[in-house]
Amino acid sequence: MLAHRWPGHFLALVCIDKLTAAQLLCKRNVSHSPFQDFTKVMALNPPSHSSDAAAVRKVRKAVLPAAGLGTRFLPATKAQPKEMLAVVDKPQIQYVAEECVASGIEHIIIVTGKGKNSIEDHFDNAPLLERFLEERGKKDQAEMVRRISNMVQVSYTRQKEPLGLGHAVLVARDLIGDEPFAVLLGDVLIPGENPATKQLVDVYAATGVGAIAVEEVPKDKTHLYGIVAAEPAPLPPFGARLLRVRDLVEKPKPEAAPSNLAITGRYVLPPAIFDCLARTKPGAGNEIQLTDALRLLAQEQGLWAYIYEGISYDAGDKLGFLKATVELALLNPELGAAFREYLKTLKL
């Protein structure tokens, strides 16, 4: 179908022969220039249009790293996972799981750590609670509880030491296998009818190349994010939102930042990222940074940055959590109207 939807020169640009890409990535003794030309990599061995359309595998799985210590939210996270802190009436990680489902994800892999058992309990069956609610005539609540455990297949794996986001993703390698997959940070909430993950899935489905969500941030905040250097690649139907990544830097100082485009906590990546992670040495914070592995991926296979449609909330930060709570409460169909009226009464 892609042969009918996309011009031939576009397919030649963005399609990667899977064997060639794998060979490129596995040649560890081949030197690469720091800013290897993306288009040359992408056009090394373009297959025919029809076979390429069939070669791009569906994104079925997602990794949700949830092994962090939650130090930005102490003392609330001393004895409970930050991912289980409720925003309005749901824990943060449930919002993210629901985004996965809305994006067509069939299997979620949650990377946990010590003290994270409540995450597993939340997505597990709760027959006693369901029976309790049923017996008291609260059938709607019983069904709500049942939906949480049935909405998607969930597997768990442990990150035994806090060695960084990149290491957490690498821990999920055996459960992902040789498939493309999404990565969603459990404390970044991006509500909306057009999920940010689905937008990246669409980019990958059309091109066969990994994509990361980015948004503009104030220049003086670049030290809080992974920052990309990218150039416009306005290909249909994505338009000016699609960018070709040339470089990535983890938490640069404002004066050293290549741009103000920050990675937002949503990724769709090919399985080749695992080889990149395995070659990535500890970076910022003496941790294995996913951003550093993405830099390798961008140089060797290519990578898109996509300015997603939507607004994100960093609910792992205290102020971001408060903003998310207020704004999502206003959108809540049950509480929104009453909450809005209450806010009007405050003397600010």
BELGILIN-V853489 format. One record per backbone hydrogen bond with DSSP energy under -0.5 kcal/mol. NH is the residue of the N-H (numbers start at 1). CO is the residue of the C=O. E is the energy in kcal/mol with one decimal. If there is no record, write none. Layout:
<<NH | CO | E> <NH | CO | E>>
This chain:
<<4 | 1 | -1.3> <5 | 1 | -1.1> <6 | 2 | -2.6> <10 | 7 | -0.6> <11 | 7 | -1.8> <12 | 8 | -2.4> <13 | 9 | -1.3> <14 | 10 | -2.4> <15 | 11 | -2.1> <21 | 17 | -2.7> <22 | 18 | -2.4> <23 | 19 | -2.4> <24 | 20 | -2.5> <25 | 21 | -2.2> <26 | 22 | -1.8> <27 | 23 | -1.0> <27 | 24 | -0.6> <28 | 26 | -1.7> <30 | 27 | -1.0> <36 | 33 | -1.3> <41 | 37 | -1.7> <42 | 38 | -2.5> <43 | 39 | -1.3> <44 | 41 | -1.2> <46 | 43 | -0.5> <52 | 48 | -2.1> <53 | 49 | -2.0> <54 | 50 | -1.4> <55 | 51 | -1.4> <56 | 52 | -1.4> <57 | 55 | -0.6> <60 | 58 | -1.0> <60 | 180 | -0.5> <61 | 180 | -0.6> <62 | 107 | -1.9> <63 | 182 | -3.0> <64 | 109 | -2.9> <65 | 63 | -0.6> <66 | 111 | -3.0> <73 | 70 | -1.7> <74 | 71 | -1.1> <76 | 73 | -1.0> <77 | 73 | -0.7> <78 | 75 | -2.0> <84 | 81 | -1.5> <85 | 82 | -1.5> <87 | 90 | -2.9> <88 | 86 | -0.6> <89 | 87 | -1.3> <90 | 87 | -1.3> <92 | 85 | -1.6> <93 | 83 | -2.4> <94 | 91 | -1.3> <95 | 91 | -1.2> <96 | 92 | -1.5> <97 | 93 | -2.3> <98 | 94 | -2.6> <99 | 95 | -1.7> <100 | 96 | -1.9> <101 | 97 | -2.1> <102 | 98 | -2.4> <103 | 99 | -0.9> <103 | 100 | -0.9> <104 | 101 | -1.6> <105 | 100 | -2.4> <106 | 60 | -2.7> <107 | 60 | -1.9> <108 | 153 | -3.1> <109 | 62 | -3.3> <110 | 108 | -0.6> <110 | 155 | -2.8> <111 | 64 | -1.8> <111 | 109 | -0.6> <112 | 110 | -0.8> <112 | 157 | -2.6> <116 | 113 | -1.4> <119 | 116 | -1.6> <120 | 116 | -0.8> <121 | 117 | -2.3> <122 | 118 | -2.0> <123 | 119 | -1.4> <124 | 120 | -0.6> <124 | 121 | -0.7> <130 | 126 | -2.7> <131 | 127 | -2.7> <132 | 128 | -2.5> <133 | 129 | -2.3> <134 | 130 | -2.6> <135 | 131 | -2.8> <136 | 132 | -0.9> <137 | 134 | -1.9> <138 | 133 | -2.7> <139 | 137 | -1.2> <142 | 138 | -2.1> <143 | 139 | -2.4> <144 | 140 | -2.0> <145 | 141 | -2.4> <146 | 142 | -2.1> <147 | 143 | -2.3> <148 | 144 | -1.3> <149 | 145 | -1.1> <150 | 146 | -1.2> <151 | 147 | -1.4> <153 | 106 | -1.4> <155 | 108 | -2.8> <157 | 110 | -1.8> <159 | 112 | -3.0> <160 | 158 | -0.7> <163 | 161 | -2.0> <166 | 288 | -1.8> <167 | 288 | -1.0> <168 | 164 | -2.0> <169 | 165 | -2.2> <170 | 166 | -2.2> <171 | 167 | -1.9> <172 | 168 | -0.6> <172 | 169 | -1.2> <173 | 170 | -1.8> <176 | 172 | -1.8> <177 | 173 | -2.8> <179 | 177 | -1.1> <181 | 269 | -2.5> <182 | 61 | -2.4> <183 | 267 | -2.5> <184 | 63 | -2.2> <185 | 265 | -2.1> <186 | 65 | -0.9> <188 | 185 | -1.4> <189 | 187 | -0.6> <189 | 313 | -2.5> <195 | 193 | -0.7> <199 | 195 | -1.9> <200 | 196 | -1.7> <201 | 197 | -2.6> <202 | 198 | -2.3> <203 | 199 | -1.5> <204 | 200 | -2.6> <205 | 201 | -2.8> <206 | 202 | -1.8> <207 | 203 | -1.6> <208 | 204 | -3.4> <211 | 268 | -2.6> <212 | 304 | -1.9> <213 | 266 | -2.6> <214 | 306 | -2.3> <215 | 262 | -1.9> <217 | 260 | -2.3> <221 | 218 | -2.2> <222 | 219 | -1.3> <224 | 221 | -2.0> <225 | 222 | -1.7> <227 | 249 | -3.2> <228 | 261 | -2.2> <229 | 247 | -2.9> <230 | 228 | -0.6> <231 | 244 | -2.1> <233 | 242 | -2.3> <235 | 233 | -2.4> <238 | 235 | -1.3> <239 | 235 | -1.3> <241 | 238 | -1.3> <242 | 239 | -1.5> <243 | 305 | -2.8> <244 | 231 | -3.3> <245 | 243 | -0.6> <245 | 303 | -2.3> <246 | 229 | -3.2> <247 | 229 | -1.7> <249 | 227 | -2.8> <251 | 225 | -2.0> <251 | 249 | -0.6> <256 | 253 | -1.9> <257 | 253 | -1.0> <257 | 254 | -0.7> <262 | 215 | -3.2> <262 | 260 | -0.7> <263 | 226 | -2.8> <264 | 213 | -2.4> <267 | 183 | -2.1> <268 | 211 | -2.7> <269 | 181 | -3.2> <273 | 270 | -1.9> <274 | 271 | -1.9> <275 | 272 | -0.6> <276 | 272 | -1.5> <277 | 273 | -2.6> <278 | 274 | -2.3> <279 | 275 | -1.1> <280 | 277 | -1.2> <283 | 287 | -3.6> <286 | 283 | -2.2> <287 | 284 | -1.3> <288 | 163 | -2.9> <289 | 287 | -0.9> <293 | 289 | -1.4> <294 | 290 | -2.4> <295 | 291 | -1.5> <296 | 292 | -1.4> <297 | 293 | -2.3> <298 | 294 | -2.8> <299 | 295 | -1.9> <300 | 296 | -2.3> <301 | 297 | -2.9> <302 | 297 | -1.8> <304 | 210 | -2.7> <305 | 243 | -2.5> <306 | 212 | -2.9> <307 | 241 | -2.5> <308 | 214 | -0.8> <308 | 306 | -1.4> <310 | 308 | -0.6> <311 | 191 | -0.5> <313 | 189 | -2.2> <315 | 187 | -1.9> <315 | 313 | -1.6> <316 | 187 | -0.7> <317 | 314 | -1.6> <321 | 317 | -2.9> <322 | 318 | -1.9> <323 | 319 | -2.4> <324 | 320 | -2.5> <325 | 321 | -2.4> <326 | 322 | -2.4> <327 | 323 | -2.6> <328 | 324 | -2.5> <329 | 325 | -1.8> <330 | 326 | -1.8> <331 | 327 | -1.0> <332 | 328 | -0.7> <332 | 329 | -0.7> <336 | 332 | -3.0> <339 | 335 | -2.6> <340 | 336 | -2.4> <341 | 337 | -2.0> <342 | 338 | -1.9> <343 | 339 | -2.4> <344 | 340 | -1.6> <345 | 341 | -0.6> <345 | 342 | -1.4> <346 | 343 | -1.2> <348 | 346 | -1.0>>
